[in-house]
Amino acid sequence: MLRLPQDLELTRFATQSLSIDQIEILTMAVFYASFRRVEGQYYPIRVCVASPESRQEGLLALLADPNPASVDTLARLSSGASHSEAWLAACPTALGLRIWGILRKQGSTRFCFTVRSLSPGEIEISSPSAGSIKFKRGQRAALAQSVFASRGPVMEALLDRVRQWSTKNTLGFEYLEVIRSIVAALARSGHGGTLLCLPRGVATLDDTLDAKHGRVQQCCPLMEVVRAASQGRDELNNTAVVRMMCKIVEVDLSPGDLPPLPDGASLEHVYASQKYWSLHQEVKDLSSSVGSLGGMDGALVLTDDLRLLSFGTFINAGTATLEVRKAEGVSGTLLGEASPLSGGTRHASAAQYCQRREGAIAFVVSQDGDASCFLTRRGELIQWVPLDLESINATPFDAV
């Protein structure tokens, strides 16, 4: 019988409502279910831990009879919840873990704990507070760095660009979504690529960036779409239904203490919700389209206001041997010893640029899909690798 790697450190994922034993049981069930075929087809297994009493906004289906979180149950239900945003919802009960419904993981949804299969035998465990870890057939993979979800130098550097316009969480979230979606598109492409975010205030290509064939005169309005989505989220947050939900959480009201909603409040909420999620999807789709331009050799170059200056850009940053310190956590407070940079020309050129231009951020994706980030901080070149390209913080300014 396969056992979990001894160095998984599952204790950091445990909560008051979810024990280490339950985490191990759920993880092993997902592992074995990932090898199952339904009518000859593989379906990814995605399970989140959430309470049915929460009645989350993304509820797709509430089961009349909760099922045990067994290998058979996970394999069978996952074939019907095959959409990439659909997650089986589990919760601890006196009879063990039970699957009680199916939730849709929307852009700002953050589950307290998730287990999913990336391929047969390859499992990822994650939570917003503890980050994520992967293992494949009993061997632990490198810890994924949630730079878009947790406080750290990368998130701070990106949000510093947003501060020149606003410190609203809604704008910060959509801005982070653009960068994350572009890098994720590069990772999905199969050939990798580089996204180079110029320092704040830099709006032109310098002499180290050669874009003879991919210089852009006019680009898609990423910033305008981000602002529209941010405004749509503000309108959604201002509906009577959302204000009521916030009040319930703050004051800890019981259902019997709830005041009546004004006429038309539910319809107003549905309209605002549909409007926002449509705008947010446009942010993701447009960003992914920009990321697809990374198929041409060279880097995508983006300004602080999300204007695409060029694609297929060659970075002529020199040939000197670089030393880099690898971050051992999103915060960047724990750093490994300085060592020669590993990787090919793509990594070396991006790192050289970031070392010479403090304030620049480079996201580099290798052909196997692993993403890394380079940033110079206090004169030191730091690398975060590999990156978690799934998690994102819905209230980023609160985190920093």
N, C-alpha and C positions, 0 to 999 in steps of 0.2 A: 504493500500500500504506500502510495506517495505521501510524503510529509512536507509541510511547509518549510522553507529555508529557516535555519535557526536565527539568522540575523535580520529577520523582517521587522523586529521591534514593534509588534502589534499593540503594545501597551499604550502607545501615543494615540491610537485611534479609539481607545475605549472611552465610554462616557457613562454617566449615571444610569442610562437606560439600555446601554449596549455593552455587554461584557466581552472579555477577550475570547472566552469559549464560544460565544455566539458569532463573533467575527470569524473565528477559525472554521466553524461549521458552515457558515454562509460562503466563505471563500472556497472551501473544498467542494461544496455543492456546485458553485459556478465553474470551478476547474473541470470537474468531471462532466458537467453538462455541456461544456464547450466542445467535447469530442462527439457529442450526439449529432445525428443527422435526422432531419425530419423530411421524409420523402426524398432522401438522397441529397438534401441541401443543408449547408451550414448556416446557422443563424447566430449572430452575436448575442451573448447573454449580458443584459444590463439590469442591475438590481440596485435600488436605492433604499435607504432606511428612512421612513417617514411615518408619522402618525396619521391614521385615518381620520382622527378627530380634527386635524388641521384643515381638512377640505381645501387643499391647495388649489391655487388658481389654475394650474395646469392639469386638473383631473380629466382623464379620458374615459376611465371606466372604474366603477366601484363594484367589486365582486360580491354577490349575495352570500356566498360561502367561501371564506378565506381558505386558501390551500396551504399545506405545509411547504416550506421552502426546500423541497427535495430536488434531487437531480432530475427526476421525471417531470416534476411540475415546471421547473425552470426551462427545460428543453421544449416542453409542449407550449407553454405560454409565450416564450420568446419568438416562436414561429409566427404568432399572431400579432406580436408587438415589434415588428422588424424595422419600423421607421427609426432613423438615427436619433430622434428626439424622444422616443418612447422608452420609458423605464418601468420595470416591474417594481411595485412598492411593497416593501416588507416592514413588519414591525414585530418586536418581541412580545410574546404573550405567555400566559401560564403553561400553555401546551407547546412552547417553543416558537421559533420564528415562523410567521405566516405571511403569505403573499395575499394582500387584501385588495389590490387594484393596479391600475396602470396610470402613470403620470407622464405628462409631457414636460420635458426639461427645456424651458424657454430661456431666452438670452440672459436674464438676470437671476434665474432660479439657482439656488445653492443648496444642494442636499447635504445633510449633516454627515452622511457616510455613503459611499458607493463602492460596488464591486462590479467589474465588467470584464468580459473576455475580448481581447484584441484579435486573437486568432486561436485555433485549437491549442489548448495548453498554455497560452500566454494571458496572464491575468494582471489587471491593474486595480489596486486598492487606493482610495483617496478620500480625503475630507478637507474642507476649507481651512481648518486650523492646523492639521498635521501634514498637509501636502499629499503626495502620492508616491507609491512604490509599485514596481512591476516585478513579476517573476515569470519564468518560462520553464516548464517541466522541472520544477524544483530548484532552479538557479535564479538567484536574485539579480535583477537588472539595476542599472544606475538609478539613483533617486531623481525623479523629474522635478525640476525647479518651477514652482508656480509664480513666475515673475509678473503675470498679469492679474493675480489674485491676492497676493500677500505683500505686505509692506517691505520695501527694499529699494536699493539705488535705481533699479531699472524702472519701477513704477514711479518713483519720485522724479526721475529725469523726464519721463513722458508727461507726467502731470504738470511739470514746470512749464511745458509748452502750452498747456491748456490755461494756466493761471493768467496769462496775458489777456484772456477774454472773460473767464468766469471761474469760480471755484464750486460750481454746482456739480453734485455727484452725477446727475443725468448726463451732462456734457462730458465729464471725465470718463464715464462708462462707455459712451458711444465712441469716444476717441480711442480708448484702449481696444475696443472691438475692431476698429479699422486695422490697427497694427496686428492684432492677433489673427484676424481673418486673412490678411495678406500672407503672413508667415505660414499659417495652416495650409493655404492654397499651394505654397511652394513645397510644403512637406507632402501633400497629396499627389503632386505632379509626377513623382518618380524620378525626376532629374535634379531636384534641389534648386538652390538659388540663394541670392543675397538681397536683403532689404537694408538699405543704408539711410538712416534718418539723420539729416544734417543738424548741426547745432542750432539752438534757438537764435533766430534773427538772420541766419544765413539763407539766402534765397537764390543763389546762383552757383553754378558749377565752377570749381577752381581748377588750376592747371594740373591737379593730380587725377581728375576725373575725365576720362576720354569717352565721349558719347557721340561719335561721328555719325552713327547710323540710327541712334535711338533718342535723339534730343527731341523733347516734346514742346510744341509751341502752345498748345491749349489742351487741357486734360479734363477728365470727368470731374464734376463738382462734389468731391468727397466731403469737403467741409460744410457745404450747404446741406447735404443730406444728413450729416451728423447733427447740425443745428436743428433741423426739422424733427429728427427723431428725439432729440433732447427736449424740445418743446412739447412733442406728443407725450413723452413720459411725464413731464410736469403737469400736463392737463389730466392725465390718468390719475396721478397722485392727488390731484385736487378734487376728484369726484367724491360725492358724499359716501359712497360705498367704501372707498379706500380710507377716507378720513375716519369712518366708523371702525374699520378693521384696526387702524393704528391706535384708536382710543381703547379698543378692547385689550390690546396688548399692553398699553401703558398703564391702564387702570385696573386690569385683570377683572373685567366685568363677566358676569355669567349671562347666558342667553336670555334669562328672564328680566335682566336689568337693562336690556337694550332699548333705546328710544326708537320710535318708528322712523323709517326712512321717508324722506319727502317723495311725493308723487313723481314718477319718471326717473327716480334715482338709479334703479337697476338698468333701465334702457340707456341712460347716460353713461353708465359704467361700461356696458357692453360695447357701445359705440366707441368710447375713448380707448378701450382695450384693443379692439380690432384695428383702430387707426394707428395706435402706437406700434403694435406688433408688425403691421404692414410696413411702417417706416423703418423699424429696426431690421426687418428682413432685407429691406432695400440697402441698408448700410452693409450688411453681411455679403449680399450678392454683389454689390458694386466693388467692395473691397476684394472679394475673391476673384473678380474679373481682372482687377489691377494686378493681383498676384499671378494670374495666368500669363502675364507679360514676362514673367521671370523665366519662361521657357527658352528665351534667347540668352546665349552666353553673356555674362556680365550682370551687374547689379541694377536693381530698381533704386532710384534716388528720390527721396521724399523730403519736402520742406516741413517746417514746424506747423504750417497751416494746411498740411495734407495735400500739397500741390505736387503732382508728379513731374519732376524736371526731366527725367530720362529713364530709359531702360536699356539693357544690353550695354551697361556702362563698365568700362574697364578702369580699375583703380590702380594708378601708377604710384604707389606709395613707397617704393624702395624695395631693396632685397636684403636688408639687414636682418640678422637673426633676432627674433623676439623672445622675450621671457614674459610669461603670463602667470597670474595666480588664479587658480580655479576656486570659485566660491563653493563652500560646503553648506550652503543654505541661502535662501532667498535674500535674507537681510544683508548679506555681504560682510558680516562681522567675523565670520569664521572663514579664513582663507588658507588654502594649501601653500606650500613652499613655492617660490618662483621657479619655474621650469621652462625649458624651451617649448614653444608652441607646436602642438601636433596638428596634423591635418594638411590638406593640400593648398594649392594656390588661392582658392576661394577664401579659405580661412585666413591665410597669411595676409592677403591684400586688405581684407576688411579690418583685421586687427591692427595693421600698420596705420590705416587711416584714422582709426579711433585713438590710437596712441598719439598721433600728431595733431588731432583736432579734438581736444577735450570738449565734451558736450555732445559729441556724435555718438550714436548708438547703431550698432550693426547686428542684424539677425542673419545668421548663416545656416542654411539647411543643406546637409549632405545628401548624396544620392539615396542612401538607405532611409532617409526621412528624419534622422535625428537633427534637432535644431539647437543652436547655441547662440548666445548673446555676448557681445563685447562692449565694454564701457570703460573709459579711463576715469578713475576717481582718486583725487589727491595724488596725481602723478603715477598711480599704479594701474596697469592694464589688467582688468579682471574679466574672467570668462565664466558664464553660467552655462552648464551643459549636463544632461539634456534638458530641454524645456518642456513644461506641461502646456500644451496648446489647447486644452479643453477648458480649464478653470479661468474664470474672470470675476473680478470684484464688482458688484453692483453699486457699491458706495465707496469708490476709491479714495476720495478726499478724507473720508472718516478714518481710513486706514493709515494715512500719512499725517 
